[in-house]
Amino acid sequence: MNSTFFTSIAVTGFAVAFLHAALPTHWLPFVLVGRAQKWSTGRTLGVTLLAGLGHVGLTIALGLALVVAGLALEPKLGGLFHWVVGGLMVAVGLFYIARGRHNHAVPEAGRRAYASDRAAIIALVTLLTLSPCEAFLPYYLAGMQHGWQAFLVLSGVLMAATSAGMLIFTSLSLAGFKRLGLQWVERYEETILGVALIVVGLAVAFFKT
């Protein structure tokens, strides 16, 4: 892979992470709980950002484990490694497409009343932290040949896209945009992510260094 191709991976990864963050499960619970707890807009956005950092943190940790495992396998696989990575991304993409009819339900945390702000914050942060952005993980493998600098760049991309998506859609909803027209995101997210992974996977497999 060359630097131009890595840039395309980073851009595609940003789009995938932002699309994932646009799902109502990543912002609607914060809006509902914030209103129930009578939080200010600033506090609601602060809790949203905190949960987003937890969400991204676990994803980065899983990405790190994936890259370490990949580095251990690469010397054994030699010239076949890029085919393995590309094939894995295509397989994951096909899995997402096959799961495309899955409906995303709003978590119960979005509907529940809490006795204290502390309990509400802990529940929201835990809820999102324990559901990492698994769709982004293959991008770490795709950029692995560019070393640890690529890992840091992709982690920054993930953090920026996720934080931006969550804060933007939370802010819009708090501002009164009750119908954001995101039903298509819920309906087609799996298919869009699957297609993106397949395209990048094929590129990784057929464009080596």
BELPETA-V596477 format. One record per residue. N is the residue number from 0. NEAR is the number of other ideal C-beta (glycine too) atoms within 12 Angstrom. Layout:
n->N near->NEAR
n->N near->NEAR
//
This chain:
n->0 near->29
n->1 near->15
n->2 near->17
n->3 near->13
n->4 near->24
n->5 near->30
n->6 near->19
n->7 near->23
n->8 near->40
n->9 near->34
n->10 near->23
n->11 near->36
n->12 near->43
n->13 near->31
n->14 near->31
n->15 near->43
n->16 near->43
n->17 near->35
n->18 near->34
n->19 near->43
n->20 near->43
n->21 near->37
n->22 near->40
n->23 near->34
n->24 near->34
n->25 near->47
n->26 near->44
n->27 near->36
n->28 near->40
n->29 near->45
n->30 near->37
n->31 near->31
n->32 near->39
n->33 near->33
n->34 near->24
n->35 near->23
n->36 near->26
n->37 near->14
n->38 near->25
n->39 near->14
n->40 near->22
n->41 near->15
n->42 near->23
n->43 near->35
n->44 near->28
n->45 near->24
n->46 near->39
n->47 near->42
n->48 near->32
n->49 near->27
n->50 near->41
n->51 near->42
n->52 near->25
n->53 near->31
n->54 near->41
n->55 near->37
n->56 near->25
n->57 near->27
n->58 near->39
n->59 near->31
n->60 near->22
n->61 near->29
n->62 near->39
n->63 near->25
n->64 near->19
n->65 near->31
n->66 near->32
n->67 near->18
n->68 near->22
n->69 near->31
n->70 near->22
n->71 near->14
n->72 near->20
n->73 near->22
n->74 near->11
n->75 near->13
n->76 near->18
n->77 near->12
n->78 near->13
n->79 near->16
n->80 near->28
n->81 near->31
n->82 near->21
n->83 near->27
n->84 near->41
n->85 near->31
n->86 near->25
n->87 near->33
n->88 near->42
n->89 near->29
n->90 near->21
n->91 near->33
n->92 near->35
n->93 near->22
n->94 near->23
n->95 near->31
n->96 near->23
n->97 near->16
n->98 near->20
n->99 near->21
n->100 near->15
n->101 near->19
n->102 near->16
n->103 near->25
n->104 near->15
n->105 near->22
n->106 near->26
n->107 near->16
n->108 near->32
n->109 near->30
n->110 near->17
n->111 near->19
n->112 near->18
n->113 near->25
n->114 near->12
n->115 near->12
n->116 near->22
n->117 near->13
n->118 near->18
n->119 near->32
n->120 near->30
n->121 near->21
n->122 near->31
n->123 near->46
n->124 near->29
n->125 near->21
n->126 near->30
n->127 near->42
n->128 near->26
n->129 near->19
n->130 near->29
n->131 near->29
n->132 near->46
n->133 near->27
n->134 near->41
n->135 near->44
n->136 near->38
n->137 near->43
n->138 near->50
n->139 near->45
n->140 near->42
n->141 near->48
n->142 near->44
n->143 near->37
n->144 near->29
n->145 near->27
n->146 near->19
n->147 near->18
n->148 near->16
n->149 near->29
n->150 near->33
n->151 near->20
n->152 near->27
n->153 near->42
n->154 near->34
n->155 near->21
n->156 near->35
n->157 near->44
n->158 near->32
n->159 near->26
n->160 near->36
n->161 near->44
n->162 near->35
n->163 near->28
n->164 near->37
n->165 near->44
n->166 near->34
n->167 near->27
n->168 near->36
n->169 near->42
n->170 near->25
n->171 near->24
n->172 near->31
n->173 near->29
n->174 near->15
n->175 near->12
n->176 near->16
n->177 near->16
n->178 near->10
n->179 near->25
n->180 near->14
n->181 near->27
n->182 near->15
n->183 near->14
n->184 near->26
n->185 near->27
n->186 near->18
n->187 near->25
n->188 near->36
n->189 near->31
n->190 near->26
n->191 near->28
n->192 near->41
n->193 near->31
n->194 near->27
n->195 near->38
n->196 near->40
n->197 near->29
n->198 near->26
n->199 near->40
n->200 near->34
n->201 near->24
n->202 near->29
n->203 near->39
n->204 near->26
n->205 near->18
n->206 near->23
n->207 near->20
n->208 near->14
//
